[in-house]
Amino acid sequence: MDLTVQALIVGGGATGTAIARDLALRGVSVCLLERGDLASGTTGNYHGLLHSGARYATNDPAAARECREENAVLRRIAPHCIDDTSGLFLVLDARAELLFQPAFVAGCAEAGIALEELDHAEVLREEPLVAPNVLRAFRTNDAVLDGWRLCVANTLAAQDHGAWAFRGVTIDRIMREGDRVVGASGRNSITLQFYTVRADYIINATGVWAGRLAALAGVEVALAPNKGTMVAMARRPVSHVLNHCRPPGDGDIIVPNGTGVVLGTTATPTADPDDTAVPPGEADRMVAEAIRMAPVLREIVPVRSWAALRPLAPAEQQGGRPDPQGRGLTRDFLLIDHEARDGLGGFVTIVGGKVTTARRMAEAVADLICAKLGVDAPCRTAEEPLPGAAARRSSV
Ligand SMILES: Cc1cc2nc3c(=O)[nH]c(=O)nc-3n(C[C@H](O)[C@H](O)[C@H](O)COP(=O)(O)OP(=O)(O)OC[C@H]3O[C@@H](n4cnc5c(N)ncnc54)[C@H](O)[C@@H]3O)c2cc1C
C-alpha cells in the first residue's frame, strides 16, 4: 500500500485518534497507523475515569481546570462513551478532614469544579455499602469513560471525513530527506503487507513508545514512563466513582466498569515502556486500600490485575523539581515541534495528558500542523458530536 497524505499519525490511542479526527474535520488529508488494535496501548488499559478535575485540585491546578472543561465537552460530544455514575470523595477519618479537606475544597473552587457536600446519612443513602464510619462526602462530576469506544468513534469520524486508518501496522522506518522527514513505512503483522506513506508531517502519538519512534527519525524524546497497577473485581457493589478524600496516593480510586469495579492505582517510575508487570504484592495492596472505602469488597473475588504506563514528560522538561515517585509530574501534555527544537522539519511529538483531555491535546497539535500547512480552518471537535452520539441521546 503506497499513500501520500498531508499528515501521517502514528499511534491509535486516545491521542492519535483524536488528532486524526481534528485534522480530518479541518479538511487535511490524513492517515492513521496503529501497530495493534485501536486503544491497545495505555488507553485500553487505563483506569477509566472521566475526570471532573477534583483529583488534581490540590497538586496540579492546570490539569484540574483542563479536566473540568474537557469533561463538559465530552459529555456533549460523546455521551455514548460515558457511564454517568457521578463521583464521591469520601472523608473517612478526622485527620483527613482536618488536614486535606480545606485544601481540597479551596483547590476545587479555584479550578471552578463544582462540589456538593453530603453528610454521613446522605452518603449512606446513596452508597449503602461504603465504610459505615464515613464522615461526609463531596459529590463531583466524575464519571466513567470507555477509552476503546472513544478511539473507535474518533476514527470513524476521521474516516467519515476522508481519513485512512489501518490497524496492525508497525512503523519501523522513517524516511528523511536532509533535515526533513518525508514519510514512514512499516508492515502489517498479520497480512505481512508493506505500507509506505509519504507525508508533509508525521505526528508521533505513540505514547510511552514516543522515544522509540523519535529515534527512527534521528531525534531524542525523553520520557518518564510511570506505571500504575489496577485490579478488576467480579461484582459492582458501588454505583459511583469513589475517591478517598486524602492527598493523591496509592489505591485511592474505585471505578465502576460494566458489571465490576476497577481498583487502583499506583505511581512507579520505570525506564522500559514495555514493563507492564504487576509488582509482587501490589494487587493485594490495591484491594486492601479499596476495602477501607468499601468493606464489602472483602467478599468479592479479584478477577485480574494489570498495569499500564503513563507517558509523562520528565520533571526537567516540565520545569519542575525532581520527583522520585512521579506522582507530582503534571498530567499536562508536552507538544514538541522538532523543527523548532531540533531543526528537523516534518516531525511533531505529543505526549502526556489524559484520555479525558485528549481532544484538547489534539486541538493543539492540529493548530500547529494547520499553521504549518497554511490551512485556515477552525477546530470543530468541541462542537461536532462523535458518530453514535445522536443515537444515545434519543434513546435515554
Ligand atoms: C494506571 C493509569 C491510570 C490512568 N487513569 C486515567 C484515568 O482514569 N482517566 C484519564 O483520563 N486518564 C488516565 N490515564 C492516562 C491515560 O490513560 C493516558 O494519558 C492515555 O491513555 C495516553 O494515550 P495515548 O494515545 O497518548 O497513548 P496510547 O494509548 O499508549 O497509544 C499509543 C499507541 O501507539 C501505538 N504505537 C507505538 N509504537 C508504534 C509504532 N512504531 N507503529 C505503530 N503504532 C505504534 C501503540 O500500540 C499504542 O496503541 C491513566 C494512565 C495510567 C497508566
PDBQT file of the ligand as one rigid body, heavy atoms in Angstrom, charges set to zero:
ROOT
HETATM    1  C1  LIG A 401      -2.555   3.437  35.523  1.00  0.00    +0.000 C 
HETATM    2  C2  LIG A 401      -3.125   4.565  34.704  1.00  0.00    +0.000 A 
HETATM    3  C3  LIG A 401      -4.349   5.091  35.025  1.00  0.00    +0.000 A 
HETATM    4  C4  LIG A 401      -4.869   6.138  34.270  1.00  0.00    +0.000 A 
HETATM    5  N1  LIG A 401      -6.104   6.628  34.593  1.00  0.00    +0.000 NA
HETATM    6  C5  LIG A 401      -6.645   7.593  33.835  1.00  0.00    +0.000 A 
HETATM    7  C6  LIG A 401      -7.981   7.988  34.085  1.00  0.00    +0.000 A 
HETATM    8  O1  LIG A 401      -8.665   7.452  34.956  1.00  0.00    +0.000 OA
HETATM    9  N2  LIG A 401      -8.509   8.977  33.300  1.00  0.00    +0.000 N 
HETATM   10  C7  LIG A 401      -7.791   9.559  32.287  1.00  0.00    +0.000 A 
HETATM   11  O2  LIG A 401      -8.334  10.450  31.622  1.00  0.00    +0.000 OA
HETATM   12  N3  LIG A 401      -6.514   9.183  32.014  1.00  0.00    +0.000 NA
HETATM   13  C8  LIG A 401      -5.928   8.204  32.761  1.00  0.00    +0.000 A 
HETATM   14  N4  LIG A 401      -4.669   7.768  32.485  1.00  0.00    +0.000 N 
HETATM   15  C9  LIG A 401      -3.857   8.460  31.445  1.00  0.00    +0.000 C 
HETATM   16  C10 LIG A 401      -4.215   7.961  30.060  1.00  0.00    +0.000 C 
HETATM   17  O3  LIG A 401      -4.532   6.599  30.081  1.00  0.00    +0.000 OA
HETATM   18  C11 LIG A 401      -3.082   8.202  29.072  1.00  0.00    +0.000 C 
HETATM   19  O4  LIG A 401      -2.601   9.511  29.196  1.00  0.00    +0.000 OA
HETATM   20  C12 LIG A 401      -3.570   7.989  27.630  1.00  0.00    +0.000 C 
HETATM   21  O5  LIG A 401      -4.224   6.739  27.504  1.00  0.00    +0.000 OA
HETATM   22  C13 LIG A 401      -2.414   8.068  26.641  1.00  0.00    +0.000 C 
HETATM   23  O6  LIG A 401      -2.958   7.895  25.360  1.00  0.00    +0.000 OA
HETATM   24  P1  LIG A 401      -2.015   7.903  24.083  1.00  0.00    +0.000 P 
HETATM   25  O7  LIG A 401      -2.885   7.800  22.887  1.00  0.00    +0.000 OA
HETATM   26  O8  LIG A 401      -1.105   9.089  24.161  1.00  0.00    +0.000 OA
HETATM   27  O9  LIG A 401      -1.095   6.616  24.246  1.00  0.00    +0.000 OA
HETATM   28  P2  LIG A 401      -1.504   5.087  23.949  1.00  0.00    +0.000 P 
HETATM   29  O10 LIG A 401      -2.906   4.799  24.304  1.00  0.00    +0.000 OA
HETATM   30  O11 LIG A 401      -0.470   4.223  24.574  1.00  0.00    +0.000 OA
HETATM   31  O12 LIG A 401      -1.405   4.997  22.368  1.00  0.00    +0.000 OA
HETATM   32  C14 LIG A 401      -0.168   4.914  21.686  1.00  0.00    +0.000 C 
HETATM   33  C15 LIG A 401      -0.328   3.906  20.582  1.00  0.00    +0.000 C 
HETATM   34  O13 LIG A 401       0.808   3.928  19.728  1.00  0.00    +0.000 OA
HETATM   35  C16 LIG A 401       0.992   2.633  19.205  1.00  0.00    +0.000 C 
HETATM   36  N5  LIG A 401       2.365   2.521  18.691  1.00  0.00    +0.000 N 
HETATM   37  C17 LIG A 401       3.510   2.598  19.390  1.00  0.00    +0.000 A 
HETATM   38  N6  LIG A 401       4.575   2.469  18.574  1.00  0.00    +0.000 NA
HETATM   39  C18 LIG A 401       4.096   2.295  17.313  1.00  0.00    +0.000 A 
HETATM   40  C19 LIG A 401       4.697   2.108  16.040  1.00  0.00    +0.000 A 
HETATM   41  N7  LIG A 401       6.030   2.057  15.888  1.00  0.00    +0.000 N 
HETATM   42  N8  LIG A 401       3.887   1.952  14.951  1.00  0.00    +0.000 NA
HETATM   43  C20 LIG A 401       2.535   1.993  15.082  1.00  0.00    +0.000 A 
HETATM   44  N9  LIG A 401       1.912   2.179  16.278  1.00  0.00    +0.000 NA
HETATM   45  C21 LIG A 401       2.682   2.338  17.392  1.00  0.00    +0.000 A 
HETATM   46  C22 LIG A 401       0.703   1.727  20.406  1.00  0.00    +0.000 C 
HETATM   47  O14 LIG A 401       0.357   0.423  20.005  1.00  0.00    +0.000 OA
HETATM   48  C23 LIG A 401      -0.446   2.469  21.098  1.00  0.00    +0.000 C 
HETATM   49  O15 LIG A 401      -1.720   1.956  20.758  1.00  0.00    +0.000 OA
HETATM   50  C24 LIG A 401      -4.133   6.687  33.196  1.00  0.00    +0.000 A 
HETATM   51  C25 LIG A 401      -2.903   6.123  32.845  1.00  0.00    +0.000 A 
HETATM   52  C26 LIG A 401      -2.407   5.075  33.590  1.00  0.00    +0.000 A 
HETATM   53  C27 LIG A 401      -1.114   4.445  33.201  1.00  0.00    +0.000 C 
ENDROOT
TORSDOF 0
